[in-house]
Structures are given as structure tokens and as C-alpha cells.
Amino acid sequence: MIILGTNSIKDTGYEVDNSCRFNRGSSDTLTRTPSSASNRRTWTWSGWVKRSGLGNIQTLFNGSDGGNPEIFYFDADDKFLYQHDIAGADYKLISSQVFRDVSAWYHIVVAKDTTQSTETNRLKVYVNGSQITMNESALGYPTQNFEGAININDLHIIGNWKTNSYYVDGYLCEVAFIDGSQLDATSFGEFNSDSPTIWQPIDVSGLTFGTNGFYLDFEDSSALGNDAAGSNNFTVNNLTATDQSTDTCTNNFATLNGAVLLTDVTLSEGNLKAAFGSAGTRSPAGATLAPTSGKWYYEVKLIASSAGNYISIGYADIYANGTQLGNYTTASSLGFGINAWDGTIVNRTTTTTSAPGNFAMTPDDILGVYLDIDNLQQTFTLNGTQHSSGYDAITASTTGFYIPTIGDAGGSQTISAEINFGSPTFAISSSNTDANGYGNFEYSPTIGGVNFYALNTKNLSEYG
């Protein structure tokens, strides 16, 4: 499953600089309790969402009237739901489609106006510019003039359900709430004039947000809950400065692909951290974006290992059996790269051993990966020092795609690492960018006077 992420291939004129990365495992949320209630019948929520985890309930936004939340979320079947949970008077609507693309950004608008006489006009949901069908469960649409829990003077949460642990795994950007108006998707985005199937954001700063309205642009890493439209700021819970990301709906960065079958591998931190278990056979994790040409750079930081630091890092060119990569990134899985425990270079069906004694990774080390597809060669650095073999030749891909890959190389140890395609989950001290100004790397993407690039859709449209 290799997809050039939706909504991100072309320049849009309006650029979104930052998103916020939510990690289910660390219970990341933004919370706010309005000082007073406002319009509980009519409002609009808009946000861009890039999913990471699938197959469990993940809450985008909810308000709570005591223990009775009004909420919208992805369910365990990856459908989108709106619900108001009131004993004896619940309302619930469920989408027909599922949302399982972890490579792309979805724009979601939830627009409510219970003053409407036609019940289907009381709650509308738009995805990527088009209104979607919301099927009535036995609970159905809100009654006319029903006042819900969103916009009441009680707790409101972005990223979880008040009474349950249904946290978001993924990224949010351009999150806006309009108090008092039911708006459609064209207030927040537009179709690209050159590519009319591509839905893209527009500047929302000129909208009237209303008393409890807000606009979260996530541009201040020290205050990710800052309301850029006023003073309705959110409290940050468990999010840190490293959760500010440059992976956005106008420049989509690669992550690891959690939508393919993975064996004994757990992804977290926006699918940029991989933890490999102790089973005899473990899948590697491949990226969501795969170039076919150009020169590309990414980094891998070893976090922890129970023994041996047995991790392989590099590229592969197919998903075996259409579902997953081979057992690990070595010749046996049609991959090429490096065995990071000793510096052995791997190239598909042969291995070339050139392993200097100082090239074995240990926790906190950072491996730099440089892939030159145009000249079919690769090289690596360890904490900024280039591998002694210099550039090694690679075999051309059988499919034309080159998938960045990270894998546990066997044995019974556990191991974890974080991958940095340019929007890292770990702190960077030197802040190197590529020659186009993209990415945030510990070491330079330029080596020997040759420019390599961060793997995102802006760079792919130019080089890949």
C-alpha cells in the first residue's frame, strides 16, 4: 500500500506550517471549559486529520453535560460517528464509508443546526469537500431545537472522550470551531483549480468564530493549545514541544505504514516509532511514501534494545504477498541497507561486509541514510561520520518503488527505534534542513556536496 498522500501534491497558495501529533499511548489531549454556555443548537467544527492507529475508538472532539457527552469519533470499524449520549434520548449517526488511509490527510467538517425543520439538515458531515452520507442508527438525528453538550460550560476535549480512554493516534491541523453558524466545507477549503479532485485548505482567519469559537494553528510549540483567533485557549495535557510537527495537509511527510499487516511490531508516536517484540519472526515496517527517482535522506535513532542492537535499516522494493515486507531488511527480503549492529552493508541477494569497529549502533545513536536512486547507490553515517565503504552500489528495484524500511533482524531480543523523515518525534539539537528548506534533522542531508531531500510530497512532486 504505497500512496502519495491526498491533498498534498501541488502548491496550494495557502500553506499550513504545523500540525499537532497525538499519541494514544501517552494520553495526549487538549482541554477547555468555557466560562459560559453559548449556542448549543448551531455550530461548526473543522479540522484536518491524518490517522496513525486504526481499529479502535478515537475521539476528535466532545463536550460534556456532566456524564452525557456530545461527541464525534472514529469507531473500532474505522467509521465516523456523531453521537449524543443521554440516557433514554441518545442520538447517533454513522458513516457508510471507512477511513483507513494512514498516508493521507482527511479534512472533516461537522456542521450542526437543530433549528432546521428537515432532520437531515440538522447534522451534516463533509470529508474532503463533499458531504457524506450519515446513516441513522436506531437512535437517529437530534430532534428539532435540541440543545447538545457542545458549547455548554463544562469540559470540552480534543483527543479523548471524557468518560472513556478513547485517545487519538495521529495528527491534527487547522482545527477551527464556529460558535453560532452552520457552515459547509467551502468556508474552510477549496478544490485545486488545476487538479479538481484535490481538496486543499484556505485561510480561515477571517471567519467569525463567535463567543466560544477557536482556531488552533499549532504554531507555538510552547503553547500548542493557543487560540490564534482569540483567547479561547486550550490546556495542554501530556503534549510537548516535540509534538509540534511540520507534517501537514499542504506538505505530507512519510510515516511508517500501520495499514499493512505487521507481525509483533507496535507503531506509536504518529507511526514514527517502531517497537519490535521477541517473536521468532517479525515484520519490518515500511514507509507510506516511496520515491521512484531522486536522492533521499532520513534518520533513525535507536531507543532501546534488550540485547545485541539487532536492527536493519534501509529500503525494500515490494510488499511480499501484497501485504507486508519480508522478515527483515536483508537480502532475503529483497532489501538493501545496513545491519546496524555491526555495519554490514546489505544488497538484495549478496552482502558486502565493510564494518568498521566504531559503526555498531547503541541506544541514542543516530544513523543517517542516504539513497541515490538516480545513480543506484547508498551511503550511511553514524552520528555524522560516514561509513568507511563510502557509497555502495544497489540493485535496481523490481517494482520501481523504493520503500524506506526498518526492521528487527532476528533473534529473541526486543528493540525499538524512532525514524525521522524530517518531522521528528525526538529533540533535535542542530536543526538541519534539506536544500529546499524542508525537514528538521540532527545531521545534514547534504553529503560530499550532494543534496539529498526529506521524503515529503513537496519534494516528491519535484524529484520523486
Secondary structure, 3 states (H helix, E strand, C coil): CCCCCCCCCCCCCCCCCCEEEECHHHCCEEEECCCCCCCCCEEEEEEEEEECCCCCCEEEEEEEECCEEEEEEECCCCEEEEEECCCCCCEEEEEEEECCCCCCCEEEEEEEECCCCCHHHCEEEEECCEECCEEEEEEECCCCCCCCCCCCCCCEEECCECCECCCCCEEEEEEEEEECCCCCHHHCEEECCCCCCCEEECCCCCCCCCCCCEEECCCCCCCCCCCCCCCCCCEEECCCHHHEECCECCECECCECCCCCCCCEEEECCCCEEEECCCCCCCCEEECCCCCCCEEEEEEEEEEECCCCCEEEEEECCCECCCECCCCCCHHHCEEEEECCCCEEEECCEEECCCCCCCCCCCCCEEEEEEECCCCEEEEEECCEECCCCCEECCCCCCCCCEEEEEECCCCCCEEEEEECCCCCCCCCCCECCCCCCCCECCCCEECCEECECCEHHHHHHHC
